[in-house]
Amino acid sequence: IESNMSVTMKRIGVVFILVNCILLHNNCAVNAFSISSTLADVSFVAPDVVAAGISEPACEDAANKMQRILVPVSKDVSPTEKVGISYIHWSSTSTGDNKNKARLPLVLVPGFDSSCLEYRRLGPKLAALGVDVYAVDLLGWGYTQLDDVSSFSAQSKIEGLTSFCRVVSEKKNGGKGICIGGASLGG
């Protein structure tokens, strides 16, 4: 008999393959508005790392960039059929050539019981190389919405992550997909 943790890890690991396959072959309509202004979670307050006694500049910068958007989920996850998923976005830095325009956005998923702040050093470095980077929190961890959520199960985490990835794909590149990667449980 497998432990609940083992089953959870397998289910979450499978979502990355599914999300990538769904989004890479999805022909969604192009949307010409930004992610944050369209679906912003107005109840979100970014973490105050200075008050928490954290003095690392990369952490402070990442926390200041953190946002949360409302993404659609089933009623099994939330009675409002939306949950707030927190993320940090590092926009790709222009290199003066057109090579970077064809790159898919990269969504980075942190490990078990961690947050998108895990990528506070990697995100800016990838952006400087021309990669549009999103570090995302899994539902129930990091700085995601906790109120009015009925379930934080592996399936709920998959729903929240899949929905976030669809939003990024649709809003950033007309549904042409995303690349996804992670560390530990997130990979």
N, C-alpha and C positions, 0 to 999 in steps of 0.2 A: 504494500500500500504506500503510495507516494504521499509525502507531507503536503499540506496546503501551500507552503512556500514554494515547493518544487513545481506544483501545478500552476501557481500564479506566475512564476518565472517563465515557464514554458508558454503560457497563454500570452503574456506580454511580449515575449520574444517573437512569437508568430505574428503579432500585429505589425511589426516593422516590415515584414515581407508582404503582408496583405496591403498595407497602406501604400507601399512603393508600387506594387502592381496595379492597384486601383487608380492611383493618381497619375502614373506614367501613361496610362492608356485612357484617361478620362478626357472627353472633349467638352469641357464646361465653357459657358459663354464668358467673354471677357468682361470684367467689371472695372470701371475706371475710377474707383475711389479707394482710399487707403484703408488698411485693416483696422487701425486703431480708432479712427474717427467713426467708422461704420458700426462697430460692435463694441465700443469701449464700455468697460464695466466701471461706471461712475462711483461705485462704492469702494473701489480699490485705493489703498494707500500704500505707496512703495515702502519697502523696509528702510528704517533709519539705522544704518549700520554704524554711524558715528555715535548715536545714543547707546547702541549695543556694545560700544567699546572696540569696534573693529576699525583699525586705522590703515588697512591695506588699500592703496589707491585704486587698484584694479577692482576690488570688491565695491568700493564706494562708487566708482564710475558705473559699474554694471548695475548696482542697485538703483542708481539715479535713472537709468535707461529702462528699468523694468516697467511693464505695463500688464494689464489683464483685459482680456476680451471675453465676451459671452459667446459661447459656441453651442449649437444645437445638439441635444442628446434626447434619449427616450425618457418617457415618464418613469421608467424603472430607475433611472439615475437621479432625476430631479422632477418634482411636480410642476416646475415652471418650464420644463423641457429646454433649459439652458443652464450652463455652468460657466463659472469664471475660470479661465485658464490663464495663468501668468506666464510671461515670456520676456526675453530680452532680445532686441533686434540690433544687430550690427550691420549697417548698410555697407555694401561693397564699395570699396574705394576705386574711383575711376583711374585707369592706368593709361588712358589716352588711346587705347585701341578698341576694336569692336569684339575681341575674343570673349570678354566677360559677359557680354549681353546675352549670349546663348547658354550660359550656365544656369542650371536650376538652383533655386534657393536650397540651402542646407538647413535641415532641422536637426538639432542635437538634443538628445534625451539623456538626462542624468541617471545615475545609478539608483539603487534601492534607497528609499527614504531620504533622498537628497533634493537639491533644488537647481534651478537653471543657473544659479550663481557658481555652480561647479565649473562652468565654462568661461568665467570672468577673464581668464588669461588667453585662452585659445580663440575665443570669438573675435576679439580685435585683430589678432594676427591673421586669421583667415580672411577677414574683411579687407585688410591691407593687401591681400593677395588677389582681391577681386571677387571674393565669394560673399554672397548675401546670406548672412547667418542668423538663424533663430534658435535660441536655446529655450526650451519649453519645460514647464513643470508638469508632472503627471498628476492627475486628479487625486486630491487627498494629501499630496506632498508639496513641499516648497511653499509657495504663496498662492495656491489655488483657492477657490471658494470652498468654504466648509459649511456655511449655513445653507439651509434648504437643499441639501444633497441627501438623497435617500440611500445611496449605495456608493461605497468606495472599493467595490470588488475589482478583480482583475478585468472583468468584462466592462465595468464602468470606466476604468482607466483606458482601456482600448477605445471605447466610444469617444471619450473626451479627446484623446490624442488623434484619432482618425479625423474627428471633426475639425480640430485645430489645423491639421495638415491640409485638409480640403480647403479651408478658408485661406491659408497661405497660398496654396496653389492657384485657387481661383482669383484671388485679389492681386497677386504679384505677377502671374504670368499667364492668365487666361486659361487655367486648368491644365497646363502642360506637364504638371507634376512637380515633385520635389525630390531631393536626395535626403536620406535620413541616416543618422548614425548615432552612436551613443557609447557610453562607458558602463562597464559592469552590467547590471540588469538592463540598462538603457540600450545596450548594444547587442 
